[in-house]
Amino acid sequence: MLDCNPVTTLADPHIQLEKNTSDIEMSVDEKHKYQSAVRSLMYSMLGNSPDLAYAVSKVSQFSLNPSPTHFTAVKRLFKYLVVTFTQRLYYGRYR
């Protein structure tokens, strides 16, 4: 995802994440890839990017039965991380 088009916002305002109601169910491998991506985002959220907390909690709700829309939302979060990759929190003494 390092070569993707970066975005500056966490979520697309035009996409509403809802329960997957389609008759087509994703394969076990696709579900595993989605769950693995969400776990990676959770790890990043806990260690470096607390601003991801709400967005990661929303995409993690659909881990059992994700749809292509949910994959798009997860990919957008990774695109956001590309933009914020160099930003750091600094805890130091006041001068």
C-alpha positions as CSV (number, residue, x, y, z in Angstrom):
1,M,0.0,0.0,0.0
2,L,3.0,2.3,0.0
3,D,2.5,3.1,-3.7
4,C,-1.2,4.0,-3.3
5,N,-2.9,7.3,-3.6
6,P,-2.8,8.8,-0.1
7,V,-5.8,10.4,1.5
8,T,-6.0,12.9,4.3
9,T,-9.2,11.8,5.9
10,L,-10.0,8.5,7.6
11,A,-13.4,7.8,6.1
12,D,-15.2,8.5,2.9
13,P,-18.4,10.5,3.8
14,H,-20.3,9.0,0.9
15,I,-19.9,5.4,2.1
16,Q,-22.2,4.0,4.7
17,L,-20.9,0.8,6.4
18,E,-23.7,-1.7,6.9
19,K,-24.2,-5.3,7.5
20,N,-23.5,-7.5,4.5
21,T,-26.9,-8.6,3.2
22,S,-25.9,-9.9,-0.2
23,D,-26.3,-13.6,-1.0
24,I,-22.7,-13.9,-2.1
25,E,-20.5,-14.8,0.8
26,M,-16.7,-14.2,0.8
27,S,-14.3,-17.1,0.8
28,V,-12.5,-18.1,4.0
29,D,-9.3,-16.7,2.6
30,E,-10.8,-13.3,1.8
31,K,-12.3,-13.2,5.4
32,H,-8.9,-14.1,6.8
33,K,-7.3,-11.3,4.8
34,Y,-9.9,-8.8,6.0
35,Q,-9.4,-9.9,9.6
36,S,-5.6,-9.7,9.3
37,A,-5.8,-6.2,7.9
38,V,-8.1,-5.1,10.7
39,R,-5.6,-6.6,13.3
40,S,-2.8,-4.7,11.7
41,L,-4.8,-1.5,11.9
42,M,-5.5,-2.2,15.6
43,Y,-1.8,-2.7,16.3
44,S,-1.0,0.6,14.6
45,M,-3.8,2.3,16.5
46,L,-2.5,1.1,19.9
47,G,1.1,1.9,19.2
48,N,1.2,5.0,17.0
49,S,-2.1,6.3,15.8
50,P,-4.8,6.8,18.4
51,D,-6.8,8.9,15.9
52,L,-7.7,5.6,14.2
53,A,-9.6,4.2,17.1
54,Y,-13.2,5.0,16.0
55,A,-12.6,4.0,12.4
56,V,-11.0,0.7,13.3
57,S,-13.8,-0.1,15.7
58,K,-16.3,0.5,12.9
59,V,-14.5,-1.8,10.4
60,S,-13.9,-4.5,13.0
61,Q,-17.7,-4.9,13.5
62,F,-17.9,-6.6,10.1
63,S,-15.1,-9.1,10.6
64,L,-17.3,-12.2,10.4
65,N,-18.9,-11.3,7.1
66,P,-17.2,-8.5,5.3
67,S,-18.3,-7.1,1.9
68,P,-16.2,-5.4,-0.8
69,T,-17.4,-2.0,0.7
70,H,-15.8,-3.0,4.0
71,F,-12.5,-3.9,2.2
72,T,-12.6,-0.4,0.5
73,A,-13.0,1.2,4.0
74,V,-10.0,-0.8,5.3
75,K,-7.9,0.1,2.3
76,R,-8.7,3.8,2.9
77,L,-7.4,3.5,6.4
78,F,-4.1,2.2,5.1
79,K,-4.0,5.0,2.6
80,Y,-4.5,7.4,5.5
81,L,-1.6,5.8,7.4
82,V,0.7,6.5,4.4
83,V,0.0,10.2,4.9
84,T,0.5,10.2,8.7
85,F,3.5,7.7,8.7
86,T,6.0,10.4,9.5
87,Q,4.0,12.2,12.2
88,R,5.0,11.3,15.7
89,L,3.9,12.2,19.2
90,Y,6.7,13.6,21.3
91,Y,6.6,13.5,25.1
92,G,9.3,15.7,26.6
93,R,9.9,18.3,29.2
94,Y,8.5,21.8,28.8
95,R,11.1,24.4,28.4
